[in-house]
Amino acid sequence: MYQDGLIYRRRSQERHQLVVPKSLIQDVIRANYDPSYIAHPDIKRTHSVIALNYWWSGMRRTIEDYVQKCDSCQRRKEDRQFTAPLGLPEVPDTPFQITSMDIKGPYPLSPRRNKYLITFVAHFSKYAEQFAIPEQTAEVCARVYAREIVTRHGTGSSGLPTKAALSCPRLLARHVRC
């Protein structure tokens, strides 16, 4: 369709698309991809936005190439590959040498007024024990660790506590002495 000196591609039931000459393709993509208020959308979204008003032969491939070569997107793009932690992980030699602890809940209140479960896992054997606790404070965690784990299994050399225990290290040290 020819109108006002411009060529349009007819589309049934939709707006017609302006046919873009090769010399202006990069300008059209740049105008619909680079502005800061658009935030550099992905290939599919960029194609959808441009295809509302414009058309040229090989449009999808041209847009794909432009988006993949966008300098600012490549700089911002996160590295999606796994990065190994620095150093070697500590490998335990005996049970309960390294113990981790986790808290789950809140659960419905039990008859003994407990609503959380604290779990201790020995990294050497993967042996786990769970205990019901009324609240998730450092004091309660330290008391359960001292009464239930240390008295039966020993302290080991290191523990990996929860955030609650880390928030009050002096309190944990008072209940657990290595």
C-alpha positions as CSV (number, residue, x, y, z in Angstrom):
1,M,0.0,0.0,0.0
2,Y,1.4,3.4,-0.9
3,Q,0.3,6.5,1.1
4,D,1.9,9.9,1.5
5,G,5.1,8.8,-0.2
6,L,5.5,5.9,2.1
7,I,5.1,2.2,1.5
8,Y,3.1,0.1,4.0
9,R,2.7,-3.6,4.4
10,R,-1.0,-4.6,4.6
11,R,-2.1,-6.6,7.6
12,S,-5.6,-7.9,8.0
13,Q,-7.4,-6.8,11.1
14,E,-4.3,-4.9,12.4
15,R,-2.5,-1.7,11.7
16,H,-0.4,-1.6,8.6
17,Q,3.4,-1.7,9.0
18,L,5.7,0.9,7.5
19,V,8.2,-0.8,5.1
20,V,11.7,0.3,6.3
21,P,14.5,0.8,3.7
22,K,17.8,-0.9,4.4
23,S,19.5,2.4,5.1
24,L,17.2,3.2,8.0
25,I,16.9,-0.3,9.7
26,Q,19.6,0.3,12.3
27,D,18.0,3.7,13.2
28,V,14.6,2.1,13.7
29,I,16.0,-0.6,15.9
30,R,18.1,1.9,17.9
31,A,15.0,4.1,18.4
32,N,13.0,1.2,19.8
33,Y,15.7,-0.5,21.8
34,D,18.2,2.0,23.2
35,P,16.1,4.7,25.0
36,S,16.5,4.5,28.8
37,Y,12.8,4.3,29.4
38,I,12.6,1.0,27.5
39,A,15.3,-0.7,29.5
40,H,16.8,-2.9,26.7
41,P,14.2,-5.6,26.3
42,D,15.1,-9.1,25.1
43,I,14.9,-10.2,21.4
44,K,11.3,-11.4,21.5
45,R,10.0,-8.3,23.2
46,T,12.0,-6.0,20.9
47,H,10.7,-7.8,17.8
48,S,7.1,-7.5,19.1
49,V,7.5,-3.7,19.8
50,I,9.0,-3.0,16.4
51,A,6.7,-5.3,14.5
52,L,3.7,-3.2,15.6
53,N,4.7,-0.4,13.3
54,Y,7.5,-1.5,11.0
55,W,8.6,-4.3,8.6
56,W,11.6,-5.2,6.5
57,S,12.8,-8.4,5.0
58,G,14.8,-10.5,7.5
59,M,13.5,-8.4,10.4
60,R,13.8,-11.0,13.2
61,R,17.4,-11.9,12.3
62,T,18.4,-8.3,12.2
63,I,16.9,-7.5,15.6
64,E,18.4,-10.7,17.0
65,D,21.9,-9.6,15.8
66,Y,21.5,-6.1,17.2
67,V,20.3,-7.2,20.7
68,Q,23.1,-9.8,21.0
69,K,25.7,-7.3,20.1
70,C,24.4,-4.5,22.4
71,D,27.5,-3.3,24.3
72,S,25.7,-2.0,27.4
73,C,23.7,-5.3,27.7
74,Q,26.9,-7.4,27.5
75,R,28.5,-5.3,30.2
76,R,25.5,-5.6,32.5
77,K,24.8,-9.3,31.8
78,E,25.4,-11.5,34.7
79,D,27.8,-14.4,34.4
80,R,25.4,-17.4,34.6
81,Q,28.1,-19.9,35.1
82,F,28.7,-21.4,38.5
83,T,31.8,-19.9,40.3
84,A,33.4,-22.3,42.8
85,P,34.1,-20.9,46.2
86,L,37.5,-19.7,47.1
87,G,39.6,-22.3,49.0
88,L,38.8,-25.9,49.7
89,P,35.8,-26.9,51.8
90,E,36.6,-28.2,55.2
91,V,36.1,-32.0,55.3
92,P,35.3,-33.5,58.7
93,D,37.3,-36.5,60.0
94,T,34.9,-37.5,62.7
95,P,31.1,-37.3,63.4
96,F,29.9,-33.9,64.7
97,Q,33.3,-32.3,64.0
98,I,31.2,-30.0,61.7
99,T,27.6,-29.5,62.6
100,S,25.1,-27.3,60.9
101,M,21.8,-26.2,62.3
102,D,18.6,-25.0,60.6
103,I,15.2,-23.8,61.9
104,K,11.9,-24.4,60.2
105,G,8.5,-22.9,61.1
106,P,6.4,-21.5,62.6
107,Y,4.2,-24.5,62.8
108,P,0.9,-24.8,64.7
109,L,1.5,-24.5,68.5
110,S,2.1,-28.0,70.1
111,P,0.7,-29.0,73.5
112,R,4.1,-28.2,74.9
113,R,4.0,-24.6,73.4
114,N,6.5,-25.3,70.7
115,K,6.1,-23.9,67.2
116,Y,9.6,-24.4,65.5
117,L,11.8,-27.3,64.6
118,I,15.5,-27.0,65.0
119,T,17.6,-29.5,63.0
120,F,21.2,-30.4,63.6
121,V,23.2,-32.3,60.9
122,A,26.6,-33.9,61.3
123,H,28.5,-33.3,58.0
124,F,30.7,-36.4,58.4
125,S,27.8,-38.9,58.5
126,K,24.8,-36.8,57.4
127,Y,23.2,-37.9,60.7
128,A,20.4,-35.5,61.6
129,E,18.4,-34.8,64.8
130,Q,15.4,-32.5,65.2
131,F,14.0,-30.9,68.3
132,A,10.9,-28.8,68.9
133,I,11.5,-25.3,70.3
134,P,9.2,-22.5,71.4
135,E,11.1,-19.6,69.8
136,Q,14.0,-19.1,67.4
137,T,16.4,-17.1,69.5
138,A,20.1,-17.6,69.9
139,E,19.6,-18.5,73.6
140,V,17.2,-21.3,72.8
141,C,19.4,-22.6,69.9
142,A,22.5,-22.6,72.2
143,R,20.6,-24.3,75.0
144,V,19.3,-27.1,72.8
145,Y,22.7,-27.6,71.1
146,A,24.4,-27.8,74.5
147,R,21.8,-30.1,76.1
148,E,21.0,-32.4,73.2
149,I,24.1,-32.5,70.9
150,V,27.1,-31.6,73.0
151,T,26.2,-33.9,75.9
152,R,25.8,-36.9,73.7
153,H,28.1,-36.3,70.7
154,G,30.8,-33.8,71.9
155,T,31.3,-30.3,70.5
156,G,33.5,-31.0,67.4
157,S,35.7,-28.3,66.1
158,S,33.3,-26.0,64.3
159,G,29.6,-25.4,63.8
160,L,27.6,-23.7,61.1
161,P,24.8,-21.9,63.0
162,T,21.7,-20.2,61.9
163,K,21.2,-16.4,61.7
164,A,19.7,-16.5,65.1
165,A,22.8,-17.9,66.7
166,L,25.1,-15.6,64.7
167,S,23.2,-12.6,66.0
168,C,24.4,-13.2,69.5
169,P,27.8,-15.0,69.5
170,R,28.6,-14.3,73.2
171,L,25.4,-16.0,74.2
172,L,26.2,-19.0,72.1
173,A,29.7,-19.1,73.5
174,R,28.3,-19.0,77.1
175,H,26.2,-22.1,76.4
176,V,28.7,-24.0,74.2
177,R,32.4,-24.2,75.2
178,C,34.8,-26.0,72.9
